[in-house]
Every structure is written in structure tokens, then in C-alpha cells.
Amino acid sequence: METQAQSTDAQRLASEVRAEMARQKRTAAELAAVVGISAHTAGRRLNGSSPFNVAELGELARWLGIGPDVLVRRAELSAEAVAS
């Protein structure tokens, strides 16, 4: 079962993915096609209700042209900013 902290982490990571997609004018439909998931699943990943798995994160980061570590670090920085 997912804990509250894991849910919050998934939401922060999803927020960073959405922000990067917006900067690059990418769509959820494109994400679904690239990662190989349904549009419904992509929507759940992007709203943070279901976390990205490692393979999905790697594939979407490659598609966005940035490292998965960059997305994770941005999400961590977002959490630190909220905490302070």
C-alpha cells in the first residue's frame, strides 16, 4: 500500500514532468505513445495519483532530452522549498 509520503513524492514528480512537458509543448497523448501506456494511465501518472515506474521515468526523460535524475532532483527541491 502506498504511504502519504510516497503519494506526495509521486505528485511532486508528476508536477515536474508536467512543467517540463509544458516548456517543450509536449502532450499527454505523445507521452502515452512514447512510453507505451494508455492515455488513461498517462493521465494518472501526470496527475500523481499513480507513480511513474523506473522504466517509464527513464523513457520519458529520454523523450524530454533530460536525465531522470534532473526530474527527481527538481521534485526534491520543490519539496525542500515547501518545507522551509
MITIKOL-611188 format. One record per residue: residue number from 1; residue in one letter; chain; x, y, z of N, C-alpha, C in turn. Coordinates in Angstrom, 2 decimals. Layout:
BEGIN
<dotor i="NUM" aa="a" ch="A" n_u="X" n_v="Y" n_w="Z" ca_u="X" ca_v="Y" ca_w="Z" c_u="X" c_v="Y" c_w="Z"/>
...
This chain:
BEGIN
<dotor i="1" aa="m" ch="A" n_u="0.83" n_v="-1.18" n_w="0.00" ca_u="0.00" ca_v="0.00" ca_w="0.00" c_u="0.88" c_v="1.25" c_w="0.00"/>
<dotor i="2" aa="e" ch="A" n_u="0.49" n_v="2.24" n_w="-0.72" ca_u="1.26" ca_v="3.48" ca_w="-0.86" c_u="1.07" c_v="4.37" c_w="0.36"/>
<dotor i="3" aa="t" ch="A" n_u="2.18" n_v="4.91" n_w="0.87" ca_u="2.10" ca_v="5.81" ca_w="2.01" c_u="1.82" c_v="7.23" c_w="1.55"/>
<dotor i="4" aa="q" ch="A" n_u="1.46" n_v="8.09" n_w="2.50" ca_u="1.20" ca_v="9.50" ca_w="2.17" c_u="2.45" c_v="10.15" c_w="1.58"/>
<dotor i="5" aa="a" ch="A" n_u="3.63" n_v="9.84" n_w="2.13" ca_u="4.88" ca_v="10.41" ca_w="1.62" c_u="5.13" c_v="9.97" c_w="0.18"/>
<dotor i="6" aa="q" ch="A" n_u="4.87" n_v="8.69" n_w="-0.13" ca_u="5.06" ca_v="8.21" ca_w="-1.49" c_u="4.10" c_v="8.90" c_w="-2.45"/>
<dotor i="7" aa="s" ch="A" n_u="2.88" n_v="9.09" n_w="-1.99" ca_u="1.88" ca_v="9.78" ca_w="-2.80" c_u="2.31" c_v="11.21" c_w="-3.09"/>
<dotor i="8" aa="t" ch="A" n_u="2.80" n_v="11.90" n_w="-2.07" ca_u="3.28" ca_v="13.27" ca_w="-2.24" c_u="4.48" c_v="13.31" c_w="-3.17"/>
<dotor i="9" aa="d" ch="A" n_u="5.39" n_v="12.35" n_w="-3.04" ca_u="6.54" ca_v="12.28" ca_w="-3.93" c_u="6.09" c_v="12.08" c_w="-5.38"/>
<dotor i="10" aa="a" ch="A" n_u="5.12" n_v="11.20" n_w="-5.58" ca_u="4.60" ca_v="10.95" ca_w="-6.93" c_u="3.97" c_v="12.22" c_w="-7.49"/>
<dotor i="11" aa="q" ch="A" n_u="3.27" n_v="12.96" n_w="-6.66" ca_u="2.63" ca_v="14.20" ca_w="-7.11" c_u="3.67" c_v="15.25" c_w="-7.47"/>
<dotor i="12" aa="r" ch="A" n_u="4.72" n_v="15.36" n_w="-6.67" ca_u="5.77" ca_v="16.34" ca_w="-6.98" c_u="6.51" c_v="15.98" c_w="-8.26"/>
<dotor i="13" aa="l" ch="A" n_u="6.81" n_v="14.70" n_w="-8.43" ca_u="7.48" ca_v="14.27" ca_w="-9.66" c_u="6.56" c_v="14.51" c_w="-10.86"/>
<dotor i="14" aa="a" ch="A" n_u="5.29" n_v="14.18" n_w="-10.71" ca_u="4.32" ca_v="14.42" ca_w="-11.80" c_u="4.27" c_v="15.90" c_w="-12.15"/>
<dotor i="15" aa="s" ch="A" n_u="4.31" n_v="16.75" n_w="-11.14" ca_u="4.29" ca_v="18.19" ca_w="-11.37" c_u="5.50" c_v="18.64" c_w="-12.18"/>
<dotor i="16" aa="e" ch="A" n_u="6.65" n_v="18.09" n_w="-11.86" ca_u="7.87" ca_v="18.44" ca_w="-12.60" c_u="7.81" c_v="17.93" c_w="-14.04"/>
<dotor i="17" aa="v" ch="A" n_u="7.27" n_v="16.73" n_w="-14.22" ca_u="7.12" ca_v="16.20" ca_w="-15.58" c_u="6.17" c_v="17.08" c_w="-16.38"/>
<dotor i="18" aa="r" ch="A" n_u="5.04" n_v="17.46" n_w="-15.78" ca_u="4.09" ca_v="18.35" ca_w="-16.47" c_u="4.73" c_v="19.69" c_w="-16.82"/>
<dotor i="19" aa="a" ch="A" n_u="5.52" n_v="20.23" n_w="-15.90" ca_u="6.18" ca_v="21.52" ca_w="-16.15" c_u="7.15" c_v="21.42" c_w="-17.33"/>
<dotor i="20" aa="e" ch="A" n_u="7.94" n_v="20.35" n_w="-17.34" ca_u="8.90" ca_v="20.18" ca_w="-18.44" c_u="8.17" c_v="19.94" c_w="-19.76"/>
<dotor i="21" aa="m" ch="A" n_u="7.10" n_v="19.16" n_w="-19.72" ca_u="6.32" ca_v="18.95" ca_w="-20.94" c_u="5.74" c_v="20.25" c_w="-21.44"/>
<dotor i="22" aa="a" ch="A" n_u="5.26" n_v="21.09" n_w="-20.54" ca_u="4.70" ca_v="22.39" ca_w="-20.94" c_u="5.78" c_v="23.27" c_w="-21.56"/>
<dotor i="23" aa="r" ch="A" n_u="6.98" n_v="23.27" n_w="-20.96" ca_u="8.07" ca_v="24.07" ca_w="-21.53" c_u="8.38" c_v="23.63" c_w="-22.96"/>
<dotor i="24" aa="q" ch="A" n_u="8.26" n_v="22.33" n_w="-23.21" ca_u="8.58" ca_v="21.80" ca_w="-24.53" c_u="7.34" c_v="21.64" c_w="-25.42"/>
<dotor i="25" aa="k" ch="A" n_u="6.19" n_v="22.07" n_w="-24.92" ca_u="4.93" ca_v="21.97" ca_w="-25.67" c_u="4.64" c_v="20.53" c_w="-26.10"/>
<dotor i="26" aa="r" ch="A" n_u="4.81" n_v="19.61" n_w="-25.15" ca_u="4.52" ca_v="18.19" ca_w="-25.39" c_u="3.17" c_v="17.85" c_w="-24.77"/>
<dotor i="27" aa="t" ch="A" n_u="2.51" n_v="16.84" n_w="-25.31" ca_u="1.18" ca_v="16.48" ca_w="-24.83" c_u="1.18" c_v="15.14" c_w="-24.10"/>
<dotor i="28" aa="a" ch="A" n_u="0.11" n_v="14.93" n_w="-23.34" ca_u="-0.06" ca_v="13.66" ca_w="-22.63" c_u="-0.22" c_v="12.51" c_w="-23.62"/>
<dotor i="29" aa="a" ch="A" n_u="-0.88" n_v="12.77" n_w="-24.74" ca_u="-1.04" ca_v="11.74" ca_w="-25.77" c_u="0.32" c_v="11.33" c_w="-26.33"/>
<dotor i="30" aa="e" ch="A" n_u="1.19" n_v="12.30" n_w="-26.54" ca_u="2.54" ca_v="11.98" ca_w="-27.02" c_u="3.29" c_v="11.16" c_w="-25.97"/>
<dotor i="31" aa="l" ch="A" n_u="3.16" n_v="11.56" n_w="-24.71" ca_u="3.82" ca_v="10.82" ca_w="-23.62" c_u="3.35" c_v="9.37" c_w="-23.61"/>
<dotor i="32" aa="a" ch="A" n_u="2.05" n_v="9.17" n_w="-23.69" ca_u="1.49" ca_v="7.81" ca_w="-23.67" c_u="2.07" c_v="6.96" c_w="-24.81"/>
<dotor i="33" aa="a" ch="A" n_u="2.14" n_v="7.54" n_w="-25.99" ca_u="2.66" ca_v="6.81" ca_w="-27.15" c_u="4.13" c_v="6.46" c_w="-26.98"/>
<dotor i="34" aa="v" ch="A" n_u="4.91" n_v="7.42" n_w="-26.50" ca_u="6.35" ca_v="7.21" ca_w="-26.35" c_u="6.67" c_v="6.18" c_w="-25.26"/>
<dotor i="35" aa="v" ch="A" n_u="5.96" n_v="6.28" n_w="-24.16" ca_u="6.23" ca_v="5.39" ca_w="-23.03" c_u="5.56" c_v="4.03" c_w="-23.21"/>
<dotor i="36" aa="g" ch="A" n_u="4.53" n_v="3.97" n_w="-24.06" ca_u="3.85" ca_v="2.71" ca_w="-24.30" c_u="2.78" c_v="2.38" c_w="-23.27"/>
<dotor i="37" aa="i" ch="A" n_u="2.08" n_v="3.42" n_w="-22.82" ca_u="0.99" ca_v="3.25" ca_w="-21.86" c_u="-0.27" c_v="3.86" c_w="-22.45"/>
<dotor i="38" aa="s" ch="A" n_u="-1.41" n_v="3.52" n_w="-21.87" ca_u="-2.66" ca_v="4.07" ca_w="-22.37" c_u="-2.77" c_v="5.55" c_w="-21.99"/>
<dotor i="39" aa="a" ch="A" n_u="-3.65" n_v="6.25" n_w="-22.67" ca_u="-3.89" ca_v="7.66" ca_w="-22.35" c_u="-4.42" c_v="7.79" c_w="-20.92"/>
<dotor i="40" aa="h" ch="A" n_u="-5.26" n_v="6.86" n_w="-20.50" ca_u="-5.79" ca_v="6.88" ca_w="-19.14" c_u="-4.66" c_v="6.74" c_w="-18.12"/>
<dotor i="41" aa="t" ch="A" n_u="-3.77" n_v="5.79" n_w="-18.35" ca_u="-2.63" ca_v="5.59" ca_w="-17.44" c_u="-1.72" c_v="6.81" c_w="-17.45"/>
<dotor i="42" aa="a" ch="A" n_u="-1.49" n_v="7.39" n_w="-18.61" ca_u="-0.67" ca_v="8.60" ca_w="-18.68" c_u="-1.29" c_v="9.71" c_w="-17.85"/>
<dotor i="43" aa="g" ch="A" n_u="-2.60" n_v="9.85" n_w="-17.92" ca_u="-3.29" ca_v="10.86" ca_w="-17.12" c_u="-3.10" c_v="10.62" c_w="-15.63"/>
<dotor i="44" aa="r" ch="A" n_u="-3.20" n_v="9.36" n_w="-15.21" ca_u="-2.99" ca_v="9.03" ca_w="-13.79" c_u="-1.55" c_v="9.31" c_w="-13.36"/>
<dotor i="45" aa="r" ch="A" n_u="-0.60" n_v="9.04" n_w="-14.24" ca_u="0.81" ca_v="9.33" ca_w="-13.91" c_u="1.01" c_v="10.85" c_w="-13.80"/>
<dotor i="46" aa="l" ch="A" n_u="0.43" n_v="11.58" n_w="-14.74" ca_u="0.64" ca_v="13.03" ca_w="-14.78" c_u="-0.10" c_v="13.79" c_w="-13.68"/>
<dotor i="47" aa="n" ch="A" n_u="-1.15" n_v="13.21" n_w="-13.13" ca_u="-1.81" ca_v="13.90" ca_w="-12.02" c_u="-1.30" c_v="13.41" c_w="-10.67"/>
<dotor i="48" aa="g" ch="A" n_u="-0.38" n_v="12.45" n_w="-10.70" ca_u="0.26" ca_v="11.99" ca_w="-9.47" c_u="-0.53" c_v="10.96" c_w="-8.70"/>
<dotor i="49" aa="s" ch="A" n_u="-1.67" n_v="10.52" n_w="-9.23" ca_u="-2.45" ca_v="9.52" ca_w="-8.49" c_u="-1.84" c_v="8.13" c_w="-8.58"/>
<dotor i="50" aa="s" ch="A" n_u="-0.98" n_v="7.92" n_w="-9.57" ca_u="-0.26" ca_v="6.66" ca_w="-9.74" c_u="1.18" c_v="7.01" c_w="-10.15"/>
<dotor i="51" aa="p" ch="A" n_u="2.18" n_v="6.54" n_w="-9.41" ca_u="3.56" ca_v="6.97" ca_w="-9.71" c_u="4.12" c_v="6.37" c_w="-10.99"/>
<dotor i="52" aa="f" ch="A" n_u="5.04" n_v="7.10" n_w="-11.60" ca_u="5.80" ca_v="6.56" ca_w="-12.73" c_u="6.67" c_v="5.45" c_w="-12.21"/>
<dotor i="53" aa="n" ch="A" n_u="6.82" n_v="4.36" n_w="-12.98" ca_u="7.79" ca_v="3.35" ca_w="-12.59" c_u="9.15" c_v="3.74" c_w="-13.20"/>
<dotor i="54" aa="v" ch="A" n_u="10.18" n_v="3.02" n_w="-12.84" ca_u="11.54" ca_v="3.38" ca_w="-13.25" c_u="11.68" c_v="3.36" c_w="-14.78"/>
<dotor i="55" aa="a" ch="A" n_u="11.13" n_v="2.35" n_w="-15.42" ca_u="11.24" ca_v="2.26" ca_w="-16.88" c_u="10.52" c_v="3.43" c_w="-17.55"/>
<dotor i="56" aa="e" ch="A" n_u="9.33" n_v="3.76" n_w="-17.07" ca_u="8.58" ca_v="4.89" ca_w="-17.63" c_u="9.33" c_v="6.19" c_w="-17.43"/>
<dotor i="57" aa="l" ch="A" n_u="9.88" n_v="6.39" n_w="-16.24" ca_u="10.62" ca_v="7.61" ca_w="-15.95" c_u="11.84" c_v="7.73" c_w="-16.87"/>
<dotor i="58" aa="g" ch="A" n_u="12.54" n_v="6.64" n_w="-17.07" ca_u="13.70" ca_v="6.65" ca_w="-17.97" c_u="13.32" c_v="6.98" c_w="-19.40"/>
<dotor i="59" aa="e" ch="A" n_u="12.24" n_v="6.36" n_w="-19.86" ca_u="11.79" ca_v="6.59" ca_w="-21.24" c_u="11.31" c_v="8.02" c_w="-21.44"/>
<dotor i="60" aa="l" ch="A" n_u="10.53" n_v="8.53" n_w="-20.49" ca_u="10.01" ca_v="9.89" ca_w="-20.67" c_u="11.13" c_v="10.92" c_w="-20.54"/>
<dotor i="61" aa="a" ch="A" n_u="12.09" n_v="10.68" n_w="-19.68" ca_u="13.22" ca_v="11.60" ca_w="-19.55" c_u="14.03" c_v="11.63" c_w="-20.85"/>
<dotor i="62" aa="r" ch="A" n_u="14.24" n_v="10.46" n_w="-21.43" ca_u="14.97" ca_v="10.40" ca_w="-22.71" c_u="14.18" c_v="11.18" c_w="-23.77"/>
<dotor i="63" aa="w" ch="A" n_u="12.87" n_v="11.02" n_w="-23.81" ca_u="12.00" ca_v="11.73" ca_w="-24.75" c_u="12.08" c_v="13.24" c_w="-24.55"/>
<dotor i="64" aa="l" ch="A" n_u="12.17" n_v="13.66" n_w="-23.28" ca_u="12.27" ca_v="15.09" ca_w="-22.98" c_u="13.70" c_v="15.63" c_w="-23.13"/>
<dotor i="65" aa="g" ch="A" n_u="14.65" n_v="14.73" n_w="-23.30" ca_u="16.04" ca_v="15.16" ca_w="-23.50" c_u="16.75" c_v="15.58" c_w="-22.23"/>
<dotor i="66" aa="i" ch="A" n_u="16.28" n_v="15.08" n_w="-21.09" ca_u="16.94" ca_v="15.38" ca_w="-19.82" c_u="17.08" c_v="14.07" c_w="-19.03"/>
<dotor i="67" aa="g" ch="A" n_u="17.97" n_v="14.08" n_w="-18.07" ca_u="18.16" ca_v="12.88" ca_w="-17.26" c_u="17.03" c_v="12.70" c_w="-16.25"/>
<dotor i="68" aa="p" ch="A" n_u="16.69" n_v="11.45" n_w="-15.95" ca_u="15.67" ca_v="11.21" ca_w="-14.94" c_u="16.08" c_v="11.80" c_w="-13.59"/>
<dotor i="69" aa="d" ch="A" n_u="17.39" n_v="11.83" n_w="-13.35" ca_u="17.88" ca_v="12.42" ca_w="-12.09" c_u="17.55" c_v="13.91" c_w="-12.00"/>
<dotor i="70" aa="v" ch="A" n_u="17.49" n_v="14.59" n_w="-13.13" ca_u="17.15" ca_v="16.01" ca_w="-13.14" c_u="15.70" c_v="16.20" c_w="-12.69"/>
<dotor i="71" aa="l" ch="A" n_u="14.81" n_v="15.37" n_w="-13.22" ca_u="13.40" ca_v="15.46" ca_w="-12.82" c_u="13.22" c_v="15.15" c_w="-11.33"/>
<dotor i="72" aa="v" ch="A" n_u="13.90" n_v="14.12" n_w="-10.87" ca_u="13.80" ca_v="13.74" ca_w="-9.46" c_u="14.36" c_v="14.84" c_w="-8.57"/>
<dotor i="73" aa="r" ch="A" n_u="15.49" n_v="15.39" n_w="-8.96" ca_u="16.10" ca_v="16.46" ca_w="-8.15" c_u="15.20" c_v="17.69" c_w="-8.11"/>
<dotor i="74" aa="r" ch="A" n_u="14.60" n_v="18.06" n_w="-9.22" ca_u="13.68" ca_v="19.20" ca_w="-9.23" c_u="12.51" c_v="18.94" c_w="-8.28"/>
<dotor i="75" aa="a" ch="A" n_u="12.01" n_v="17.72" n_w="-8.27" ca_u="10.91" ca_v="17.37" ca_w="-7.37" c_u="11.38" c_v="17.46" c_w="-5.91"/>
<dotor i="76" aa="e" ch="A" n_u="12.61" n_v="17.03" n_w="-5.63" ca_u="13.14" ca_v="17.14" ca_w="-4.28" c_u="13.31" c_v="18.60" c_w="-3.86"/>
<dotor i="77" aa="l" ch="A" n_u="13.80" n_v="19.43" n_w="-4.78" ca_u="13.96" ca_v="20.84" ca_w="-4.48" c_u="12.61" c_v="21.51" c_w="-4.21"/>
<dotor i="78" aa="s" ch="A" n_u="11.60" n_v="21.08" n_w="-4.93" ca_u="10.26" ca_v="21.58" ca_w="-4.70" c_u="9.79" c_v="21.21" c_w="-3.30"/>
<dotor i="79" aa="a" ch="A" n_u="10.08" n_v="19.99" n_w="-2.88" ca_u="9.70" ca_v="19.55" ca_w="-1.53" c_u="10.44" c_v="20.34" c_w="-0.47"/>
<dotor i="80" aa="e" ch="A" n_u="11.73" n_v="20.62" n_w="-0.71" ca_u="12.51" ca_v="21.39" ca_w="0.25" c_u="12.01" c_v="22.82" c_w="0.35"/>
<dotor i="81" aa="a" ch="A" n_u="11.60" n_v="23.38" n_w="-0.77" ca_u="11.09" ca_v="24.76" ca_w="-0.77" c_u="9.79" c_v="24.85" c_w="0.02"/>
<dotor i="82" aa="v" ch="A" n_u="8.96" n_v="23.83" n_w="-0.10" ca_u="7.70" ca_v="23.82" ca_w="0.64" c_u="7.96" c_v="23.65" c_w="2.13"/>
<dotor i="83" aa="a" ch="A" n_u="8.97" n_v="22.84" n_w="2.47" ca_u="9.27" ca_v="22.55" ca_w="3.87" c_u="9.89" c_v="23.75" c_w="4.60"/>
<dotor i="84" aa="s" ch="A" n_u="10.54" n_v="24.64" n_w="3.86" ca_u="11.21" ca_v="25.76" ca_w="4.53" c_u="10.35" c_v="26.98" c_w="4.67"/>
